Structures are given as structure tokens and as C-alpha cells.
């Protein structure tokens, strides 16, 4: 299990496909310092990460990133996700169930 903010910040440098683990960083410890934890990959996660690694853009360090128009900077930005506001809506639409909402407890 991982917090959404940990997944959003994940870079390819923190993914080890040979030994099948990822390093996730949390700020939930005293003092708010980034604390690493080594998380083994399940077979399904390894399959997904291997496919994403094979198809990645090498100049982009993040595993999960997007390109978006910044109204503030008035230009296109490439970077990691900062939130995933629509993820539950999209997942619920795919499986045809009413939209579920989870309280936001994980500040990035």
C-alpha cells in the first residue's frame, strides 16, 4: 500500500526491476523529513512497471506524469501529478458503479 502522493512523486531511479522493489518516501514521520521504505513488487506490479519502463520517455524522470496547460505560467508543463481528483470518478465509470469519494487526508 502507498499514499497517492508517494505514487505521484515516484521516479524511475526509485524503481528496481531486477530485484523487484520500489522505494517510496513518506513525510509522516516526526519532523516531516522524507523517510524511504523499500516495497517489494507483486507479480502484477512488476508486469505493469516493466511495460511502463519499456515505453517510457527517457528524458522524463517520473513514472506517472502528465502534460498540462498552466494557467498561472501560461505555458505547457510536463511534470508529476500533484493530485488525482478524477481517478475515482474514472474508475467508477469503468465498472459502472455510483461515484465513490474518499476524504482527502494525504497532503503532498
C-alpha positions in Angstrom: 0.0 0.0 0.0 1.1 3.5 -0.7 -0.2 7.0 -0.4 -1.2 8.8 -3.6 1.4 11.5 -3.0 4.1 8.8 -2.8 3.0 7.3 -6.1 2.7 10.7 -7.8 6.3 11.5 -6.9 7.8 8.1 -7.9 10.8 8.3 -10.3 12.4 5.6 -12.3 15.5 6.0 -10.1 13.4 4.6 -7.3 12.2 1.5 -9.2 14.4 -1.6 -9.3 13.0 -4.1 -11.8 15.9 -6.5 -11.4 15.3 -7.0 -7.7 11.6 -6.2 -8.0 11.1 -3.4 -5.5 10.3 0.3 -5.3 11.5 2.9 -2.9 8.7 5.1 -1.6 9.2 8.2 0.5 6.8 9.4 3.2 6.7 12.6 5.3 4.6 11.1 8.0 7.5 10.7 10.4 8.4 13.2 13.2 9.9 16.4 11.7 8.4 15.9 8.3 11.6 14.6 6.7 11.3 12.3 3.7 11.7 8.7 5.0 12.4 5.9 2.5 10.8 2.5 2.6 11.5 -0.4 0.4 8.4 -2.1 -1.0 8.5 -5.4 -2.9 6.6 -5.7 -6.2 3.8 -8.1 -6.7 3.8 -10.0 -10.0 1.1 -7.7 -11.4 3.0 -4.6 -10.3 6.2 -5.9 -11.9 4.3 -6.6 -15.1 2.8 -3.0 -15.2 6.1 -1.3 -14.2 8.1 -3.3 -16.8 5.7 -2.3 -19.5 5.8 1.4 -18.5 9.6 1.3 -18.3 9.8 -0.2 -21.8 7.6 2.6 -23.2 8.8 5.5 -21.1 10.3 8.7 -22.4 13.9 8.6 -21.1 14.1 12.4 -20.6 11.2 12.3 -18.1 12.2 11.0 -14.7 8.7 10.3 -13.2 6.9 7.0 -13.5 3.5 8.8 -13.6 3.5 12.2 -15.2 1.3 14.3 -17.4 1.5 17.3 -19.7 -0.9 20.1 -18.8 -1.6 23.8 -19.6 -0.6 26.0 -16.6 -3.0 29.0 -16.4 -0.6 30.6 -13.9 2.5 30.3 -16.1 0.6 30.4 -19.4 2.5 27.5 -20.9 2.6 23.8 -21.2 4.2 22.0 -18.3 5.4 18.4 -18.0 5.6 17.1 -14.5 4.4 14.6 -11.9 0.8 14.5 -10.9 0.1 16.6 -7.8 -3.3 15.1 -7.2 -5.7 12.6 -8.8 -9.1 14.3 -8.4 -10.7 12.3 -11.2 -9.3 8.9 -10.6 -12.2 7.5 -8.5 -14.7 9.0 -11.0 -13.0 7.4 -13.9 -12.7 4.0 -12.1 -16.4 4.1 -11.1 -17.4 4.9 -14.6 -15.4 1.9 -15.9 -17.0 -0.6 -13.6 -20.5 1.1 -13.8 -21.0 1.9 -10.1 -22.0 5.1 -8.4 -19.2 7.6 -7.9 -17.3 7.0 -4.6 -15.5 9.7 -2.8 -12.7 9.3 -0.2 -11.8 12.1 2.2 -8.5 13.7 1.3 -6.1 13.1 4.1 -2.8 13.0 2.3 -1.3 16.4 1.7 1.6 16.4 -0.8 
